[in-house]
Amino acid sequence: MGVSFRHSAGFGKRMEYNLVGKMLMEGLDVYLPLVDDHGVDCVIKKEDGTFIEVQIKARSNEVTDGDAALFSAITHSYTPNFYFVFYSERLNLMWIMSSEEFLKECITNKSGKNIGKRGIWFNGNRMDKETGIKKEYCKKQFEKYICHDFSRFH
């Protein structure tokens, strides 16, 4: 059965609130903008009084096999104090990257309808030797960005 529009349209917003709730439970001071026209999903006031902007991107269990952690068509240029939180529901993994780290690791589309937009593909797909079933995994070069909490923001 296909994914309902209601589920797919609301998934990203539900995940934003889920992750923001976890940030709040860790004691972070999180503020939600009323307007989302700059790709900022939340603003965090750090303990030293400085602010960081955060964009949250999430992929659901329902995405095509092999695409559990594919994030594409992202418009972004270097922004100081800006972070991405990427979350894959199927892999149950979260990656946190600064603007600089993202730009170092992403690919930029050179042609097509999304020319100039950026993407990052955290996962690969390989055959499990024991079961003979294809399994998604985090690519080695991205393991350093895996986070189990939001300590990077404290």
C-alpha positions as CSV (number, residue, x, y, z in Angstrom):
1,M,0.0,0.0,0.0
2,G,1.3,3.4,-0.9
3,V,2.1,6.2,1.5
4,S,-0.8,8.5,2.1
5,F,-0.3,12.2,1.2
6,R,-1.3,13.1,4.8
7,H,1.5,11.0,6.2
8,S,4.2,12.1,3.7
9,A,3.2,15.8,3.9
10,G,3.3,15.9,7.7
11,F,6.2,13.6,8.3
12,G,8.9,16.3,8.1
13,K,7.0,18.7,10.4
14,R,6.3,15.8,12.9
15,M,10.0,14.9,13.0
16,E,11.0,18.6,13.5
17,Y,8.8,18.7,16.6
18,N,10.1,15.3,17.8
19,L,13.7,16.4,17.5
20,V,13.1,19.9,19.0
21,G,11.3,18.1,21.9
22,K,14.5,16.0,22.4
23,M,16.6,19.2,22.3
24,L,14.3,20.8,25.0
25,M,14.6,17.6,27.1
26,E,18.4,18.0,27.0
27,G,18.0,21.4,28.5
28,L,18.7,23.5,25.3
29,D,16.9,26.8,24.9
30,V,15.2,26.3,21.6
31,Y,13.1,28.9,19.7
32,L,10.9,28.2,16.8
33,P,10.5,30.9,14.1
34,L,7.0,31.8,13.1
35,V,8.0,31.9,9.4
36,D,10.1,29.3,7.7
37,D,11.4,31.2,4.6
38,H,15.1,31.0,5.3
39,G,15.5,27.2,5.9
40,V,15.7,27.7,9.7
41,D,13.6,25.3,11.7
42,C,14.8,26.4,15.1
43,V,17.2,28.7,16.8
44,I,19.2,27.6,19.8
45,K,20.6,30.0,22.5
46,K,23.8,28.5,23.7
47,E,25.1,28.7,27.3
48,D,27.6,31.5,26.2
49,G,24.7,33.6,25.0
50,T,25.4,33.1,21.2
51,F,22.8,31.7,18.9
52,I,22.9,29.0,16.3
53,E,20.4,28.3,13.5
54,V,19.3,24.8,12.7
55,Q,17.7,23.2,9.7
56,I,16.2,19.7,10.3
57,K,15.9,17.2,7.5
58,A,14.2,13.8,7.9
59,R,13.6,10.7,5.8
60,S,10.8,8.3,6.7
61,N,10.7,4.5,6.6
62,E,8.6,4.8,3.5
63,V,11.3,6.0,1.1
64,T,12.7,3.9,-1.7
65,D,15.0,1.1,-0.7
66,G,18.6,2.4,-0.8
67,D,17.5,6.0,-0.1
68,A,17.1,5.9,3.7
69,A,19.6,8.7,4.2
70,L,19.5,10.6,0.8
71,F,18.9,14.3,1.3
72,S,18.7,16.3,-2.0
73,A,17.7,19.6,-3.6
74,I,19.0,21.6,-0.7
75,T,19.6,25.3,-1.3
76,H,22.5,26.4,0.9
77,S,25.6,28.6,0.9
78,Y,28.0,29.0,3.8
79,T,26.4,30.5,6.9
80,P,28.3,30.9,10.2
81,N,26.6,29.4,13.2
82,F,24.3,27.3,11.1
83,Y,23.8,23.5,11.5
84,F,21.9,20.7,9.8
85,V,20.3,17.9,11.7
86,F,19.7,15.0,9.3
87,Y,17.6,12.0,10.5
88,S,16.8,8.7,8.9
89,E,13.8,6.9,10.5
90,R,14.6,3.6,8.8
91,L,18.3,3.6,9.9
92,N,17.4,5.3,13.2
93,L,20.4,7.5,12.8
94,M,21.0,11.2,13.2
95,W,23.9,13.2,11.7
96,I,24.7,16.8,12.8
97,M,26.9,18.9,10.5
98,S,27.9,22.6,10.5
99,S,27.3,24.6,7.4
100,E,31.1,24.3,6.7
101,E,31.1,20.5,7.2
102,F,28.0,20.1,5.0
103,L,29.5,22.1,2.1
104,K,32.8,20.1,2.4
105,E,30.9,16.7,2.1
106,C,27.9,17.4,-0.1
107,I,27.6,17.2,-3.9
108,T,26.4,20.2,-6.0
109,N,24.2,19.5,-9.0
110,K,25.9,20.6,-12.2
111,S,22.9,20.2,-14.5
112,G,19.2,19.5,-14.6
113,K,16.3,21.1,-12.9
114,N,18.1,21.3,-9.5
115,I,21.3,22.9,-10.9
116,G,23.2,24.6,-8.1
117,K,21.3,22.7,-5.3
118,R,23.1,20.4,-3.0
119,G,22.7,16.9,-1.8
120,I,24.2,14.3,0.5
121,W,23.8,10.6,0.6
122,F,24.8,9.2,4.0
123,N,23.9,5.6,3.3
124,G,25.0,2.8,1.0
125,N,23.2,-0.5,0.3
126,R,25.1,-3.9,0.5
127,M,24.2,-7.6,0.6
128,D,24.3,-9.1,4.1
129,K,26.5,-12.2,3.7
130,E,24.6,-14.3,6.3
131,T,21.0,-13.5,5.2
132,G,21.5,-12.7,1.5
133,I,19.3,-9.6,2.0
134,K,20.3,-6.1,0.9
135,K,20.8,-3.9,3.9
136,E,21.3,-0.1,4.2
137,Y,24.3,1.2,6.2
138,C,26.0,4.5,7.0
139,K,28.9,5.1,4.7
140,K,32.2,5.1,6.6
141,Q,33.1,8.8,5.8
142,F,29.9,10.0,7.5
143,E,30.2,8.0,10.7
144,K,32.0,10.9,12.4
145,Y,28.9,13.0,12.1
146,I,26.5,10.5,13.8
147,C,25.1,11.9,17.0
148,H,23.0,10.2,19.6
149,D,22.2,13.5,21.4
150,F,22.5,17.3,20.9
151,S,25.8,17.8,22.8
152,R,27.3,19.6,19.8
153,F,24.8,22.5,20.6
154,H,25.6,22.8,24.3
